[in-house]
Amino acid sequence: MPGRGFGALAGIRVLDLTAVLMGPFCTQILADHGAEVIKVESPEGDTTRQLPVSRAPGLGAMFYNLNRGKRGLALDLKRSEARAALLRLAESADVFIHAMRSDAIARLGLTYADIAAVNPRIVYANVYGFSRRGPYAKGPAYDDTIQAMSGMAALQGRMLGAPSYSATLVADKVSGLTALYAVLMALLHRARTGEGQEIEVAMFETMANFVLTDHINGALFDPPEGEPVYSRAASPNRRPYRTSDGWVAALIYTDKHWRAFLDVAGQPAWAKDPRFATLKDRAKVIDEVYARIGETLVTRSTAEWLDAFARAEIPAAPVNETSALLRDPHLEAVGFFTAQETPLGTVRFPGMPAWFSRTPGQITNPAPALGADGRAVLAEGGFTEAEIDALRASGALVLPEAS
């Protein structure tokens, strides 16, 4: 894997001390685009190794996907020998990324100051729940709690009648993407100036920004012109519409969409109601608009509405289960899934959403077993066989039994 010659990030080396989802999602994308990502785990390993479903101990499906393309190194960083080994590896790294709270990383002696002392060109990324500059700095953070604190769960409650979490781990993934672009911007700055730097990505601040991008609404102004809620997005009637035999998603939004809908729905009288005349007017009574559309759509089948909406150029789609993605004709046509023969048998990895004409990414190996590449990574970092054996004997380095 060293010197991987594909992707926009070929030649970039990453020391990845993250676990669970936020950080590993960021570094998965780095690996998919050619970076050499060394996943540094404790002797116990990333907790997602144990999540079902799994075909082998320590290689759960989520872990196997999130950590694809990475190399495995297991160190007990509470031991001074392991810390010293990691600092030696950091000398030739481009990125150091961790997901520990500031007091925990300080106890290990692996702060930005510690890493920059051996490599001032390093891009050092802190990714965790709350900025260390605020009063929540030492608080625990998980996707559910961050959805709650950021207002997202309450916004869902406006639609569903009680606060609710998204059915996907949106706070972790949005924060992981934020960490990704932060790292890439810091690497761009280094390419231009030669300067490394420290960056911080906090889940709470990330999700506050994410939620308020649209929901800041009237609270943007001082004094406020209304509450920080985008009413259309949070309407309890904004949901897939029931049809006579199922469900359909339709966005009857612009004035053009509205006029076309009145034609296909056979509701010309609505065009005379001044409350519905323009998008601005309809936004003021959005709940009634959604309710009336819902009462109309239940009169025909899903197929009938999809056909009518297609002819009228109204955005509409079927309501798929996630299983439908596995056989979606569009995803099949663009080669979205990558099938691979692995030690666990055939696996099918979800693909990369970005396409590059000159530097395409690539899904390489699946996630490593705990510490699987430790001997090779250290040897490439200049460690002798005797030094590696001594690290293992001390308990600082964990290697697979056969190594």
Stockholm file with secondary structure:
# STOCKHOLM 1.0

chainA/1-403         MPGRGFGALAGIRVLDLTAVLMGPFCTQILADHGAEVIKVESPEGDTTRQLPVSRAPGLGAMFYNLNRGKRGLALDLKRSEARAALLRLAESADVFIHAMRSDAIARLGLTYADIAAVNPRIVYANVYGFSRRGPYAKGPAYDDTIQAMSGMAALQGRMLGAPSYSATLVADKVSGLTALYAVLMALLHRARTGEGQEIEVAMFETMANFVLTDHINGALFDPPEGEPVYSRAASPNRRPYRTSDGWVAALIYTDKHWRAFLDVAGQPAWAKDPRFATLKDRAKVIDEVYARIGETLVTRSTAEWLDAFARAEIPAAPVNETSALLRDPHLEAVGFFTAQETPLGTVRFPGMPAWFSRTPGQITNPAPALGADGRAVLAEGGFTEAEIDALRASGALVLPEAS
#=GR chainA/1-403 SS CTTCCCSTTTTCEEEEECCTTHHHHHHHHHHHTTCEEEEEECTTCCGGGGSSSBSSTTCBHHHHHHTTTEEEEEECTTSHHHHHHHHHHHTTCSEEEECSCHHHHHHTTCSHHHHHHHCTTCEEEEEESSCTTSTTTTSCCCHHHHHHHTTHHHHHHHHHSSCCCCSSCHHHHHHHHHHHHHHHHHHHHHHHHCCCEEEEEEHHHHHHHHHHHHHTGGGGSSSCSSCSCCHHHHCTTCSCEECSSSEEEECCCSHHHHHHHHHHHTCGGGGGCGGGSSHHHHHHTHHHHHHHHHHHHTTSCHHHHHHHHHHHTCCEEECCCHHHHTTCHHHHHTTCCEEEEETTEEEEECCCSCCCSSSCCCCCSCCCCTTTTHHHHHHHTTCCHHHHHHHHHHTSEECCTTC
#=GC SS_cons         CTTCCCSTTTTCEEEEECCTTHHHHHHHHHHHTTCEEEEEECTTCCGGGGSSSBSSTTCBHHHHHHTTTEEEEEECTTSHHHHHHHHHHHTTCSEEEECSCHHHHHHTTCSHHHHHHHCTTCEEEEEESSCTTSTTTTSCCCHHHHHHHTTHHHHHHHHHSSCCCCSSCHHHHHHHHHHHHHHHHHHHHHHHHCCCEEEEEEHHHHHHHHHHHHHTGGGGSSSCSSCSCCHHHHCTTCSCEECSSSEEEECCCSHHHHHHHHHHHTCGGGGGCGGGSSHHHHHHTHHHHHHHHHHHHTTSCHHHHHHHHHHHTCCEEECCCHHHHTTCHHHHHTTCCEEEEETTEEEEECCCSCCCSSSCCCCCSCCCCTTTTHHHHHHHTTCCHHHHHHHHHHTSEECCTTC
//
